Structure formats: C-alpha cells, structure tokens
Amino acid sequence: MLVPLQWEEDKPCLRVLDQRLLPGENRWLVCENSRQVADAIHVMAVRGAPAIGIAAAWGVVLALHEVAGREDWSAALQERLSQLAGARPTAVNLHWAITATQRQIAGCETAAAALAVAGRLAAHIQAADLAANQRIGELGAALLPERARVLTHCNTGALATGGHGTALGVVRTAWSSGRLQSVMATETRPWLQGLRLTSWELAEDGIPVTLIVDSAAAAMMQAGEVDAVIIGADRITRRGDVANKIGSYALALAARAHKIPFYVAAPASTVDVSLESGEDIEIEDREAGEIWRAAGLEHGIAGVRTRNPAFDVTPASLVTAIITENGVSWPASGEGMELLAEPARP
Ligand SMILES: CSC[C@H]1O[C@H](OP(=O)(O)O)[C@H](O)[C@@H]1O
C-alpha cells in the first residue's frame, strides 16, 4: 500500500513523499523539525486534508523533541505549533490534529511526558485515518449503482490520507466489490492532482480511469457518461456546506442540472463543528506561478493579473450525501445531520 508519510522513531524524523514530483520521481523529504513539516505542508509536498492532519500530528512530536529540556518548553512549543497551524488555512484536519494533541498534553508537567503522549496520539491518528477510510469506502460503495461510472475531482487517494483514500477509498472498495465500471478523473488545474496523482494511483491499481480536462466534466454528464460524482473535502460545516478543491462547486451545479448524485467522502476530522455556514470558511489563495506553470509559462505574461483560490464552497443544498466513518448524512433532506454536529474524537 502507498504510504506518503513515514515516521522514523530512531532518528526521529518524518519522511514525506514529495508529491510535487509525482508521478515522475519518487523523492522523500526528511523533516527533522516542526518548521520543516510546516514548510512541506505549505509547498504541498504533502497535501490532502487528512494527510496534512497526520503530518501536523507528527510535526507536534518533532516540536516536542526540539523543546525537550528547556525550562520554557511549553511556551516554546506554542510558538512552533502556531507556525505549524499557519501552514495552510482551509483544511480543518491540520487544526484538528494540533488542538487534539494540545488537549491531550495539557496535563503533562514535562516535555518528556508530553512527548510520549503526542507520539502515541500521532501514531493513532495515522492508523485511525486508514480505518476511517476503509469504513467510508464500504458506506460509499453501497450508495453507488451497479456498474457505476463515477467522476471524481482532485486527488483523494492514499497520497492524500493515511491510506486507501476518501472518495478514492469509495472507488477502491466499489471496484473490489464489483460495483464499479470506470472512473473519470478531472485534471484539476492548476496543481494537476487529478492528472498527476489520481490517474496514476488508479492505473497502478488496475482501475479503469479516463482523464479529462476540468472544463469537459459538465459535457460528460450531459452525454450521460456519469452515474455519480464523488469528491473529498477540506472542511465541512454542521449544516453540510463543503469546502473542497476549486472546481467542486461547478461540478455540483452540473450534477444537479443533470440529476446526478453528488457525494462527498471525508473522515469526521474534516467536519468543523464550530461552523454552521460555509461562508465562514477561509479559502486559501495560492501564488500566480501555479497557474502559469500549469501552462508551461514559467514567468507568466506581462500586465496579466491572476486569481488562484485553491478551494471553493459547495452549499449543502447541492450535496446529495456526506459519507464519514460515522455514517451518511443527507443535507438536502436533513437526515443524519446529527453526525456532523459531533466533534471527531482522536
Ligand atoms: C482526501 S484529500 C481532501 C482534499 O484535499 C485536497 O486539496 P489539496 O490537494 O490542495 O491539499 C482536495 O481538496 C481534496 O479533495
């Protein structure tokens, strides 16, 4: 199984498979301190909401190693955790992992005691995410029609999680249970997670995958080639508004126009129980170079401005179902919404 994050206790360090170079090159970054983890998250060497949360949990462990032995270890730790929390704003998993660790070490009187707690928690968060994805896969596959042809966006596979995947976890489970005919993957400009990562993950698994340009998705639905759309999420509110990779909202609108179910698959750690409305979700803006480089133009075009929001928000009214390891919520009908009001327990 593909594992993009590997903790090495003896060093200690977090090894990160640099997703900026996939699928052409397998290069591992070795993060020996929390600042290096924060940088790896910010530059998207590691990306995907659950994977970001797992990396942050190990980043806390590295931060505790850095401050161990200092009288002011608790204050020094908070500085490092603030830096880690600022790596990317939208995926709530990052903040969930850090605050869950802060809660669990709150009673520790020494850095060494906190280190032992944080290490166990980080390992648990990584393993629990894999188990959550396998449950999400089962629940999501059961919603799909026989011989389903699904369309997915961005990358929500093993590279973005603790393994198996969220939306791609549903795809993998549906494939292994014979319920899936094929997958249509959007390229997902400008970072090309679909072209570079999803198509590669699925091809490696022998799952039939067809790559399309983002702007072809609605036409594929209009042509009757899509039975369901399934995506991941970076932050979900209590009422079921969903922040996800830019382009998800357009897919939801097209799916609604063609009466195609629009599913969101995510672990409970992606639900932000403090938020009711998606309007309150901070959307990350990324640098213009990502757009130009996706077109092979390293320096852009003089006099041309860009906008590069990394996410958008799909209102609950356009979401058919949200699948977490705790069950399925149906925002349009209001059924099962209590599942989105319960905070995730690490
Ligand atoms: C299971 S990954 C969830 C989510 O994260 C991705 O964003 P990014 O690649 O920028 O980290 C994308 O929105 C996925 O749907």
The ligand as a Tripos MOL2 file, in Angstrom:
@<TRIPOS>MOLECULE
LIG
   15    15     1     0     0
SMALL
NO_CHARGES

@<TRIPOS>ATOM
      1 C1         -8.7090   13.4220    0.9290 C.3       1 LIG1
      2 S1         -7.9390   14.8760    0.3270 S.3       1 LIG1
      3 C2         -9.1110   16.0790    0.6270 C.3       1 LIG1
      4 C3         -8.9430   17.3050   -0.2610 C.3       1 LIG1
      5 O1         -7.6280   17.9240   -0.1690 O.3       1 LIG1
      6 C4         -7.2430   18.3480   -1.4910 C.3       1 LIG1
      7 O2         -6.6760   19.6400   -1.5120 O.3       1 LIG1
      8 P1         -5.0650   19.8530   -1.7330 P.3       1 LIG1
      9 O3         -4.6210   18.9120   -2.8060 O.co2     1 LIG1
     10 O4         -4.9530   21.3160   -2.1070 O.co2     1 LIG1
     11 O5         -4.4600   19.5500   -0.3790 O.co2     1 LIG1
     12 C5         -8.5220   18.3360   -2.2800 C.3       1 LIG1
     13 O6         -9.3330   19.4530   -1.9860 O.3       1 LIG1
     14 C6         -9.1250   17.0510   -1.7370 C.3       1 LIG1
     15 O7        -10.4380   16.8460   -2.1060 O.3       1 LIG1
@<TRIPOS>BOND
     1     1     2 1
     2     2     3 1
     3     3     4 1
     4     4     5 1
     5     4    14 1
     6     5     6 1
     7     6     7 1
     8     6    12 1
     9     7     8 1
    10     8     9 2
    11     8    10 1
    12     8    11 1
    13    12    13 1
    14    12    14 1
    15    14    15 1
@<TRIPOS>SUBSTRUCTURE
     1 LIG1         1 GROUP 0 **** ****
